Amino acid sequence: MPTTTRPRPLRRAFGRLILKVLGWRAAGVPPADARYVLIAAPHTSNWDLPIMLGVAWSLGVGISWMGKHTIFEPPFGGLMRALDSVPIDRRSRHDVVKQMVDEFARRDSLVLAVPPEGTRHRTEYWKSGFYYIAKDAGVPIGLGYLDYANKVGGIGPVVRPSDDLEADIAKIREFYADKTGKYPAQFQNIAFKPGSAPKPK
């Protein structure tokens, strides 16, 4: 299985070039863990993806993200695989959380980037899937961020899901309190919708 946490040297150089051209910089030291779920936030603009890739690659982190299985067919399938995307089959009897837990079980190395807002627009609640993927897979959550106010991005500390959901979310909320999205008004209220936990299988 290919390693996803150590991108090829060319990709790392390209990541640095992206940041230089856009006037951004990467900060911090990535988690030592080879497998974790990476929060991609704030997510308020289409610019977030290229900047996030630039930050991750320049830090030596090869990230993967989820994509609907149909986009892995020609003509885009090769590109999606080259970018380390992970296909999700929504026709499957297994939900997305279960499919990603299985993917972590198959790999020795996987950094799965998830934008928990699920949209670039303001939303009342975060989607809880990233949390339960990490919890059920037994991996930590890396706090990835893009701070447009300072044009700096990176990966902060990890949160290891516990049996105290509220305490875990409080740690995440505290970390992002001073992070500013491209459109600040669209990044608010880090909370899960009541009753959003996956149903037991």
N, C-alpha and C positions, 0 to 999 in steps of 0.2 A: 504494500500500500504506500503511495507516495506521501512524503512528509509535507505537511502544510504549514508548519511553523517556521521553516527556513526557506524563504523564496530564493530563486536563482539570483546570482549576482547582478545580472542585467536588469532584473525586475527591481532590485533594491536601488540601483542607480537611477532607474526610471522614476521610482517613487520620489527620490530626492530632487530630480529635475522638475517633477510636477509641483512640488512645494516651492521650489525656487522661483519658478515662473509665476506662480500665484501669490508669492509673497508670504507664504506660511512657513512654519517650522514645527518639527516634531519634538516632543519633550517626554521625559520619563524613561523608565526601564520596563519592558514588557514582563508579564508574569513568567515565572520559571516553569509553570505547568505546560505540558505539551498538549493538553486537551482542556478547553474551556469554552463557555459561551461568552461572546463579546457583545456587550450592549453598544449599539451604534446610535448615539444621541448627542445633542439634539438633532432631530431630523426635520428640517423645515424648508429645504431647498433641494433642487436637482444637483446643485454643486456639491452636496454632501458626499455623494458617491466617489467622484474623482479625488476629492480632498482626503476622504477616509482611506482610499487605496494608497494615495501618496504617503500618508502618515504611517499606515501599517507596514507598507513595503520598505520605507526608509528606516523603520525600527527593526527590520528583519523578521516581521511577522507576516506569514502568508495566510490570508483569511479566506474562508469559504462562506457562501451564503446560500439560502434556499431559493429554488426556482421551480416553477410549475413544470412537470415532466415533459409537456409538449414542446417547450422551447429547446429541449435537448435533441430534437429531431432536426434534420437538414432544413434550412441552410445555416442555422445558428448553433447547432449542437456542438460543433468543434470548438467554437469560441467560448461557449459556456463552460465546457470541460477545461479548456485552457485557463480560464479564470477561477478554477476550483469551485465552481458552483455545485450544489447538491440537489439532485432532482427530487421533487415531492409529488407523489401520485395522490391527488385528491379523490380518485375513484376508489382507493384502497379502503378496506374495512378498518385499517389502522389509521388513527388520526395523526396529525403532523407531529405532535409531541412524541408519540410512540415510534414513528419512523425515524426521527432524529436521535432518539435514545438508542435505537438499533444501530444507527450510523456511528455513533460514538463507540458502541461496543465492538464494531468491526475495525476500528482504527486505533493505531497507537498514537496518532497525532492529528488533532483537528481543532481549529479555532473557528467557531461558527458565529459569524456576525449577524446580529438580529436588531433591526430598528423597532423597538417595542411600541412606539407610537402607532406603527402600521400605516401612517399617512404623513404627508408633509404639512397637513393643515392641523389647526388646533383640535385636540380631542380631549374629552372629559376624562378618559381613563387610558392607561397603558394596557396593551395586550399582555396577558400573563404567561403566554407560551414559553418565552425565553427562560422564565424562572423555573417552570416545571420540567423543561428539557434538562436544565442543569441539575435540578434536584433528583430527578429520576435516573439520570445518567451518572450521578455521583461525581460531577465536575463543578469547579467554581465558576463564578460569573466575573468576567473582567469588565471594568468600568471604562469603556472607550468613550472618548469625547472629542468634539470639535467646538472650540471657543472662538467664535467670530469676532468678539470684542478685542481679543488679543492676537488673533490669527495664529493660534497654537492648537495642536491636537496631540492626543496621546492615549495611553492606557493607564488608568489609575490603579488603585489597589483592587484586590479581588474580594468578592463577598461569597462566602461558602454557605449555600442554603442550609438553613437549620429547621428546627421544628417551630420556630417563632417567626412566622411570615411577616408580621408587622414590624418586628425589630429589623429584619433583613431589608424591608422596603425603606425603613427610616434611614438606614445607612446609605442606601442608594440615593434617596432624596437629598440627604445632607451633602453628598459628593457633588451632585449636579446643581446645587443651589446657586453657585456663582458661575455657571457655564452659560454662555449666551449663543443662541442660534442665529442664523442669518436674519430670521424674522422673529425677534424675541417674543412677541405676543402669541406666537403659535406654539411655544414650548412652556407648558404649565402643568401643574397638578399631577405629580408623579404618584399614581395610586392605581390599584386594580379595581375593576368593577366588582361589587359584592357578588359572591357566588360564581366567580369566574374560574375557579379551580377545575381541572379536568375531572370527569366522573371516573370513579374506580372501574377498572376492567373486570 
